[in-house]
Amino acid sequence: MSVSQSVNAAARKLPAWPLYPILLFPGLWLFWTVLQNPGPNPVESLEHGLGEYALKLLVLGLLVTPLRDLGGVNLIKYRRAIGLMAFFYVCAHLLVYLVLDNQFWWDALIKDITKRPYIIVGVLAFLILIPLAVTSNNLSIRKLGPKRWRQIHYGAYLAVILGAAHFVMLKKTWQTEPLVYLAIALILVAYRIPKLIR
């Protein structure tokens, strides 16, 4: 039995729901680590850490299709859990920014949202992800129909590129890690273009 067959056989037996607590654990561990060792800027550490987890899961969600197409590994049943947990981390990232970083200082928030390009890009990514998260259920698929539902979820491609761009712009210098995320996001989206055109 090949590696892909072994993985697929295991995936058929394992339900998707344990993925939620598994993917929640890194965020809880990050929170605990920051509490134990705050460092010079604990709010920034927590905010940036949660944002990176969100981006990693968005990229992971896009990897599911090429893994199936090119490697024969079928993890489609886990994609919804990955996507919803990515949205959870985006919300947590935004909540830390609103509550702990800006402390609901509305004038500063409005200025950030309208004047700072990386904030604008991040907010756009968040807004795109909202309908994806809301419709990530079987009822929405039945109500919308598979074709319309897929069209809505194409927004994930733009959201992951915007999320990676937000990361690059946040660093303010050309650092390797954010650029790697952006390159991976662009490659994963570009992989889908011929299929979308067809």
Phi, psi and omega per residue, in radians:
M1 nan 2.305 -3.129
S2 -1.289 2.964 3.129
V3 -1.086 -0.777 -3.123
S4 -1.114 -0.680 3.105
Q5 -1.145 -0.676 3.119
S6 -1.138 -0.756 3.115
V7 -1.121 -0.752 -3.137
N8 -1.135 -0.666 3.114
A9 -1.131 -0.717 3.110
A10 -1.172 -0.691 -3.123
A11 -1.132 -0.596 3.120
R12 -1.130 -0.509 -3.101
K13 -1.543 -0.479 -3.047
L14 -1.618 2.175 3.100
P15 -1.241 2.929 -3.100
A16 -1.466 -0.442 -2.987
W17 -1.076 -0.559 3.111
P18 -1.106 -0.280 -3.140
L19 -1.156 -0.499 -3.132
Y20 -1.094 -0.970 3.097
P21 -1.137 -0.571 3.127
I22 -1.098 -0.799 -3.122
L23 -1.324 -0.340 3.071
L24 -1.304 -0.508 -3.033
F25 -0.992 -0.784 -3.139
P26 -1.014 -0.645 3.113
G27 -1.168 -0.740 3.097
L28 -1.134 -0.681 3.118
W29 -1.146 -0.688 3.079
L30 -1.067 -0.796 3.138
F31 -1.064 -0.769 3.135
W32 -1.129 -0.729 3.138
T33 -1.094 -0.742 3.128
V34 -1.162 -0.649 3.089
L35 -1.123 -0.727 -3.099
Q36 -1.295 -0.611 -3.107
N37 -2.386 1.399 -2.997
P38 -1.056 -0.636 -3.096
G39 1.262 -3.014 -3.078
P40 -1.223 -0.482 -3.111
N41 -2.499 1.385 -3.073
P42 -1.114 -0.603 -3.135
V43 -1.125 -0.758 3.117
E44 -1.129 -0.702 3.123
S45 -1.069 -0.768 -3.137
L46 -1.194 -0.781 -3.110
E47 -1.080 -0.846 -3.117
H48 -1.225 -0.655 3.124
G49 -1.088 -0.774 3.116
L50 -1.132 -0.677 3.101
G51 -1.112 -0.684 3.122
E52 -1.177 -0.676 3.082
Y53 -1.071 -0.727 3.117
A54 -1.051 -0.786 -3.126
L55 -1.153 -0.699 3.115
K56 -1.057 -0.715 -3.123
L57 -1.272 -0.596 3.060
L58 -1.091 -0.746 3.099
V59 -1.143 -0.743 3.129
L60 -1.054 -0.701 3.110
G61 -1.078 -0.640 3.115
L62 -1.310 -0.350 3.133
L63 -1.296 -0.331 -3.037
V64 -1.043 -0.795 -3.094
T65 -1.157 -0.873 3.109
P66 -1.123 -0.514 3.053
L67 -1.084 -0.686 3.120
R68 -1.249 -0.786 -3.063
D69 -1.221 -0.750 -3.007
L70 -1.707 -0.510 -3.073
G71 -1.959 -0.112 -3.138
G72 1.263 0.247 3.132
V73 -1.681 2.038 -3.059
N74 -1.789 1.781 3.114
L75 -2.043 0.436 -3.078
I76 -0.998 -0.633 -3.080
K77 -1.101 -0.322 -3.114
Y78 -1.704 -0.086 -3.027
R79 -1.163 -0.639 3.135
R80 -1.100 -0.788 3.129
A81 -1.078 -0.725 3.122
I82 -1.090 -0.793 -3.121
G83 -1.134 -0.749 -3.140
L84 -1.175 -0.649 3.099
M85 -1.241 -0.554 3.025
A86 -1.075 -0.768 3.114
F87 -1.129 -0.657 3.078
F88 -1.021 -0.798 -3.129
Y89 -1.198 -0.593 3.046
V90 -1.082 -0.779 3.120
C91 -1.105 -0.737 3.122
A92 -1.119 -0.725 3.086
H93 -1.027 -0.813 -3.138
L94 -1.165 -0.672 -3.129
L95 -1.136 -0.725 3.094
V96 -1.092 -0.718 3.113
Y97 -1.085 -0.776 -3.087
L98 -1.252 -0.788 -2.981
V99 -1.546 -0.888 -3.026
L100 -1.552 -0.651 -3.099
D101 -1.399 -0.973 -3.092
N102 -1.660 -0.257 3.113
Q103 0.904 0.735 3.112
F104 0.957 0.579 3.040
W105 -1.406 1.665 -2.896
W106 -1.111 -0.650 3.130
D107 -1.072 -0.760 3.132
A108 -1.182 -0.654 3.133
L109 -1.107 -0.801 3.139
I110 -1.099 -0.705 3.112
K111 -1.097 -0.760 3.128
D112 -1.063 -0.819 -3.041
I113 -1.188 -0.479 -3.073
T114 -1.798 -0.326 -3.020
K115 -1.980 -0.510 -3.045
R116 -1.679 2.000 -3.069
P117 -0.997 -0.720 -3.091
Y118 -1.181 -0.535 3.062
I119 -1.220 -0.753 3.128
I120 -1.029 -0.797 3.140
V121 -1.102 -0.738 3.121
G122 -1.113 -0.726 3.119
V123 -1.137 -0.700 3.096
L124 -1.052 -0.762 3.109
A125 -1.056 -0.744 3.137
F126 -1.094 -0.793 -3.121
L127 -1.102 -0.639 3.103
I128 -1.144 -0.631 -3.079
L129 -1.300 -0.383 -3.082
I130 -1.026 -0.935 3.132
P131 -1.116 -0.494 3.093
L132 -1.137 -0.785 -3.136
A133 -1.169 -0.730 -3.102
V134 -1.114 -0.590 -3.081
T135 -1.721 0.201 3.131
S136 -1.461 1.101 3.115
N137 -2.708 2.792 -3.083
N138 -1.145 -0.573 3.128
L139 -1.080 -0.740 3.140
S140 -1.128 -0.649 3.110
I141 -1.090 -0.743 3.137
R142 -1.184 -0.728 -3.097
K143 -1.210 -0.758 -3.069
L144 -1.457 -0.488 -2.992
G145 1.538 2.557 -3.060
P146 -0.994 -0.702 -3.082
K147 -1.155 -0.867 -3.139
R148 -1.117 -0.691 3.138
W149 -1.085 -0.747 3.115
R150 -1.107 -0.698 -3.141
Q151 -1.069 -0.708 3.094
I152 -1.106 -0.727 -3.060
H153 -1.383 -0.098 2.947
Y154 -1.103 -0.332 3.098
G155 -1.025 -0.385 3.115
A156 -1.051 -0.553 -3.118
Y157 -1.153 -0.775 3.117
L158 -1.217 -0.679 -3.096
A159 -1.094 -0.715 -3.109
V160 -1.224 -0.611 3.076
I161 -1.169 -0.760 3.100
L162 -1.119 -0.686 3.113
G163 -1.094 -0.749 3.120
A164 -1.178 -0.699 3.097
A165 -1.111 -0.687 3.064
H166 -1.002 -0.740 3.121
F167 -1.124 -0.782 3.126
V168 -1.083 -0.819 -3.099
M169 -1.192 -0.549 3.138
L170 -1.087 -0.675 -3.083
K171 -1.252 -0.396 3.051
K172 1.176 -0.140 3.018
T173 -2.310 2.840 -3.087
W174 -1.398 1.472 3.125
Q175 -1.645 2.642 -2.997
T176 -1.148 -0.846 -3.016
E177 -1.020 -0.896 3.115
P178 -1.062 -0.641 3.131
L179 -1.166 -0.607 3.085
V180 -1.121 -0.772 3.096
Y181 -1.047 -0.765 -3.129
L182 -1.121 -0.729 3.136
A183 -1.110 -0.757 3.131
I184 -1.104 -0.762 3.127
A185 -1.056 -0.776 -3.138
L186 -1.125 -0.705 3.127
I187 -1.126 -0.764 -3.111
L188 -1.155 -0.624 3.091
V189 -1.285 -0.739 3.129
A190 -1.065 -0.585 3.106
Y191 -1.022 -0.542 -3.075
R192 -1.527 -0.249 -3.035
I193 -1.020 -0.842 3.127
P194 -1.021 -0.678 3.129
K195 -1.165 -0.692 3.133
L196 -1.155 -0.670 3.120
I197 -1.131 -0.721 3.110
R198 -1.128 nan nan
